[in-house]
Amino acid sequence: MASVLRGTIDFLKDFGLFDVILPFLFIFAIIFAILEKTMILGKEDGLPKKNINSIVALVIALIFVSANKLVNTLTNALPNIALIIVIFVSFLLMLGIFWKTEEFDFKTNEKHWYKLFSAVAFIALILIFLGAYETTPGSSLLSQWASSVGAGKMNDIIAGVVVLGVIVGLLIYVTKKPSKGSGD
């Protein structure tokens, strides 16, 4: 037996809430916030120009919503991103249990772990979006890439990236300035 709430959700889905309205509001809010924060389009009396920022955000959000493939990618990726956020928040809650009873500042207190978690979150975000972007129905960029790697077609590219990474890492290591704390 279908509940009244399930019927309401189905109505909202048919109405386009999840395919048009929510993606539009999401993209509009992100673009508007970026424009307000960066003040790229100028400022008036020391404040960002809200009218220009809102028009640009509106246009970008409308163009985004008109591209059905992008909306599908976003609606497929956001639940996984929310799951990653819940996992990270749960981890931080677990750390908070064992910390002192003061403000918990993971970025300042644990710089190395913060960098590691930031890198893991960034890689997870890229993988989520690659998995959500479908090139053909039922086939995402991530699945195509994984099948190429599994078939051995990407060995030369992977080897080249590894060699390039080692070279860049060595260059950074050799050219970095010594820290003031070292006795060199």
VEXTORZA-382777 format. One record per residue (C-alpha): x, y, z. Coordinates in steps of 0.25 Angstrom, whole numbers, plus 5000, padded with zeros to 4 digits. Example, Ala and Ser with C-alpha at 12.3 -4.5 7.8 and 13.67 -1.06 7.14 Angstrom:
<r><east>5049</east><north>4982</north><up>5031</up></r>
<r><east>5055</east><north>4996</north><up>5029</up></r>
// end
This chain:
<r><east>5000</east><north>5000</north><up>5000</up></r>
<r><east>5006</east><north>5013</north><up>4996</up></r>
<r><east>5006</east><north>5024</north><up>5006</up></r>
<r><east>5001</east><north>5038</north><up>5005</up></r>
<r><east>5015</east><north>5043</north><up>5006</up></r>
<r><east>5020</east><north>5034</north><up>4995</up></r>
<r><east>5009</east><north>5039</north><up>4986</up></r>
<r><east>5013</east><north>5054</north><up>4989</up></r>
<r><east>5028</east><north>5050</north><up>4986</up></r>
<r><east>5023</east><north>5044</north><up>4972</up></r>
<r><east>5015</east><north>5057</north><up>4969</up></r>
<r><east>5027</east><north>5066</north><up>4972</up></r>
<r><east>5036</east><north>5057</north><up>4963</up></r>
<r><east>5026</east><north>5058</north><up>4952</up></r>
<r><east>5025</east><north>5073</north><up>4954</up></r>
<r><east>5040</east><north>5074</north><up>4952</up></r>
<r><east>5044</east><north>5077</north><up>4966</up></r>
<r><east>5056</east><north>5068</north><up>4966</up></r>
<r><east>5060</east><north>5069</north><up>4951</up></r>
<r><east>5058</east><north>5085</north><up>4949</up></r>
<r><east>5055</east><north>5093</north><up>4962</up></r>
<r><east>5065</east><north>5087</north><up>4972</up></r>
<r><east>5077</east><north>5086</north><up>4962</up></r>
<r><east>5074</east><north>5101</north><up>4958</up></r>
<r><east>5073</east><north>5106</north><up>4972</up></r>
<r><east>5086</east><north>5098</north><up>4975</up></r>
<r><east>5094</east><north>5103</north><up>4964</up></r>
<r><east>5089</east><north>5117</north><up>4966</up></r>
<r><east>5092</east><north>5117</north><up>4980</up></r>
<r><east>5107</east><north>5112</north><up>4978</up></r>
<r><east>5109</east><north>5122</north><up>4966</up></r>
<r><east>5103</east><north>5134</north><up>4974</up></r>
<r><east>5111</east><north>5131</north><up>4986</up></r>
<r><east>5124</east><north>5130</north><up>4978</up></r>
<r><east>5121</east><north>5143</north><up>4971</up></r>
<r><east>5118</east><north>5150</north><up>4984</up></r>
<r><east>5130</east><north>5144</north><up>4991</up></r>
<r><east>5140</east><north>5147</north><up>4980</up></r>
<r><east>5134</east><north>5161</north><up>4975</up></r>
<r><east>5139</east><north>5157</north><up>4961</up></r>
<r><east>5128</east><north>5166</north><up>4955</up></r>
<r><east>5132</east><north>5178</north><up>4963</up></r>
<r><east>5127</east><north>5185</north><up>4975</up></r>
<r><east>5119</east><north>5197</north><up>4979</up></r>
<r><east>5122</east><north>5204</north><up>4992</up></r>
<r><east>5131</east><north>5193</north><up>4996</up></r>
<r><east>5120</east><north>5183</north><up>4994</up></r>
<r><east>5118</east><north>5173</north><up>4983</up></r>
<r><east>5108</east><north>5177</north><up>4972</up></r>
<r><east>5097</east><north>5168</north><up>4976</up></r>
<r><east>5088</east><north>5171</north><up>4964</up></r>
<r><east>5099</east><north>5167</north><up>4954</up></r>
<r><east>5103</east><north>5155</north><up>4962</up></r>
<r><east>5089</east><north>5150</north><up>4963</up></r>
<r><east>5087</east><north>5152</north><up>4947</up></r>
<r><east>5099</east><north>5144</north><up>4944</up></r>
<r><east>5096</east><north>5133</north><up>4954</up></r>
<r><east>5082</east><north>5132</north><up>4948</up></r>
<r><east>5087</east><north>5131</north><up>4934</up></r>
<r><east>5097</east><north>5120</north><up>4938</up></r>
<r><east>5087</east><north>5112</north><up>4946</up></r>
<r><east>5076</east><north>5113</north><up>4934</up></r>
<r><east>5087</east><north>5108</north><up>4924</up></r>
<r><east>5091</east><north>5097</north><up>4934</up></r>
<r><east>5077</east><north>5092</north><up>4935</up></r>
<r><east>5075</east><north>5092</north><up>4920</up></r>
<r><east>5086</east><north>5082</north><up>4919</up></r>
<r><east>5079</east><north>5069</north><up>4923</up></r>
<r><east>5092</east><north>5061</north><up>4923</up></r>
<r><east>5098</east><north>5071</north><up>4934</up></r>
<r><east>5085</east><north>5070</north><up>4942</up></r>
<r><east>5086</east><north>5055</north><up>4942</up></r>
<r><east>5100</east><north>5055</north><up>4946</up></r>
<r><east>5098</east><north>5065</north><up>4957</up></r>
<r><east>5085</east><north>5057</north><up>4963</up></r>
<r><east>5093</east><north>5044</north><up>4962</up></r>
<r><east>5106</east><north>5050</north><up>4969</up></r>
<r><east>5100</east><north>5058</north><up>4980</up></r>
<r><east>5094</east><north>5046</north><up>4988</up></r>
<r><east>5108</east><north>5040</north><up>4988</up></r>
<r><east>5115</east><north>5053</north><up>4992</up></r>
<r><east>5105</east><north>5054</north><up>5004</up></r>
<r><east>5109</east><north>5040</north><up>5008</up></r>
<r><east>5124</east><north>5044</north><up>5008</up></r>
<r><east>5120</east><north>5056</north><up>5016</up></r>
<r><east>5113</east><north>5047</north><up>5026</up></r>
<r><east>5125</east><north>5038</north><up>5027</up></r>
<r><east>5135</east><north>5049</north><up>5029</up></r>
<r><east>5126</east><north>5056</north><up>5040</up></r>
<r><east>5124</east><north>5043</north><up>5047</up></r>
<r><east>5139</east><north>5041</north><up>5047</up></r>
<r><east>5141</east><north>5055</north><up>5053</up></r>
<r><east>5130</east><north>5052</north><up>5063</up></r>
<r><east>5138</east><north>5040</north><up>5067</up></r>
<r><east>5151</east><north>5048</north><up>5068</up></r>
<r><east>5144</east><north>5058</north><up>5077</up></r>
<r><east>5140</east><north>5048</north><up>5087</up></r>
<r><east>5155</east><north>5045</north><up>5090</up></r>
<r><east>5159</east><north>5060</north><up>5090</up></r>
<r><east>5159</east><north>5070</north><up>5101</up></r>
<r><east>5147</east><north>5077</north><up>5104</up></r>
<r><east>5151</east><north>5090</north><up>5096</up></r>
<r><east>5148</east><north>5094</north><up>5082</up></r>
<r><east>5152</east><north>5084</north><up>5072</up></r>
<r><east>5160</east><north>5090</north><up>5061</up></r>
<r><east>5165</east><north>5078</north><up>5052</up></r>
<r><east>5172</east><north>5087</north><up>5042</up></r>
<r><east>5181</east><north>5094</north><up>5052</up></r>
<r><east>5183</east><north>5082</north><up>5062</up></r>
<r><east>5185</east><north>5071</north><up>5051</up></r>
<r><east>5191</east><north>5078</north><up>5039</up></r>
<r><east>5196</east><north>5065</north><up>5032</up></r>
<r><east>5183</east><north>5057</north><up>5035</up></r>
<r><east>5175</east><north>5069</north><up>5030</up></r>
<r><east>5183</east><north>5070</north><up>5017</up></r>
<r><east>5182</east><north>5055</north><up>5015</up></r>
<r><east>5167</east><north>5055</north><up>5017</up></r>
<r><east>5166</east><north>5067</north><up>5008</up></r>
<r><east>5173</east><north>5059</north><up>4997</up></r>
<r><east>5164</east><north>5047</north><up>4999</up></r>
<r><east>5151</east><north>5055</north><up>4999</up></r>
<r><east>5156</east><north>5062</north><up>4986</up></r>
<r><east>5159</east><north>5049</north><up>4979</up></r>
<r><east>5146</east><north>5043</north><up>4984</up></r>
<r><east>5139</east><north>5055</north><up>4978</up></r>
<r><east>5145</east><north>5053</north><up>4965</up></r>
<r><east>5142</east><north>5038</north><up>4965</up></r>
<r><east>5128</east><north>5041</north><up>4969</up></r>
<r><east>5126</east><north>5051</north><up>4957</up></r>
<r><east>5133</east><north>5041</north><up>4947</up></r>
<r><east>5124</east><north>5030</north><up>4952</up></r>
<r><east>5111</east><north>5039</north><up>4950</up></r>
<r><east>5114</east><north>5045</north><up>4937</up></r>
<r><east>5109</east><north>5035</north><up>4926</up></r>
<r><east>5114</east><north>5035</north><up>4912</up></r>
<r><east>5105</east><north>5025</north><up>4908</up></r>
<r><east>5092</east><north>5019</north><up>4915</up></r>
<r><east>5097</east><north>5010</north><up>4926</up></r>
<r><east>5112</east><north>5013</north><up>4924</up></r>
<r><east>5119</east><north>5024</north><up>4932</up></r>
<r><east>5133</east><north>5030</north><up>4929</up></r>
<r><east>5138</east><north>5023</north><up>4941</up></r>
<r><east>5133</east><north>5009</north><up>4937</up></r>
<r><east>5139</east><north>5012</north><up>4923</up></r>
<r><east>5153</east><north>5016</north><up>4929</up></r>
<r><east>5153</east><north>5004</north><up>4938</up></r>
<r><east>5150</east><north>4994</north><up>4927</up></r>
<r><east>5161</east><north>5001</north><up>4919</up></r>
<r><east>5171</east><north>4999</north><up>4930</up></r>
<r><east>5166</east><north>4985</north><up>4932</up></r>
<r><east>5168</east><north>4982</north><up>4917</up></r>
<r><east>5183</east><north>4987</north><up>4918</up></r>
<r><east>5180</east><north>4999</north><up>4908</up></r>
<r><east>5184</east><north>5009</north><up>4918</up></r>
<r><east>5198</east><north>5003</north><up>4922</up></r>
<r><east>5206</east><north>5013</north><up>4914</up></r>
<r><east>5198</east><north>5025</north><up>4919</up></r>
<r><east>5199</east><north>5020</north><up>4934</up></r>
<r><east>5214</east><north>5018</north><up>4933</up></r>
<r><east>5216</east><north>5032</north><up>4927</up></r>
<r><east>5207</east><north>5038</north><up>4938</up></r>
<r><east>5215</east><north>5031</north><up>4949</up></r>
<r><east>5229</east><north>5035</north><up>4942</up></r>
<r><east>5224</east><north>5049</north><up>4941</up></r>
<r><east>5219</east><north>5049</north><up>4956</up></r>
<r><east>5233</east><north>5044</north><up>4960</up></r>
<r><east>5240</east><north>5055</north><up>4953</up></r>
<r><east>5231</east><north>5066</north><up>4958</up></r>
<r><east>5233</east><north>5060</north><up>4972</up></r>
<r><east>5248</east><north>5060</north><up>4971</up></r>
<r><east>5248</east><north>5074</north><up>4965</up></r>
<r><east>5239</east><north>5079</north><up>4977</up></r>
<r><east>5248</east><north>5072</north><up>4987</up></r>
<r><east>5261</east><north>5077</north><up>4981</up></r>
<r><east>5257</east><north>5091</north><up>4979</up></r>
<r><east>5249</east><north>5094</north><up>4992</up></r>
<r><east>5255</east><north>5103</north><up>5002</up></r>
<r><east>5260</east><north>5097</north><up>5015</up></r>
<r><east>5252</east><north>5100</north><up>5027</up></r>
<r><east>5257</east><north>5110</north><up>5038</up></r>
<r><east>5257</east><north>5099</north><up>5049</up></r>
<r><east>5267</east><north>5090</north><up>5042</up></r>
<r><east>5281</east><north>5091</north><up>5046</up></r>
<r><east>5287</east><north>5092</north><up>5031</up></r>
// end
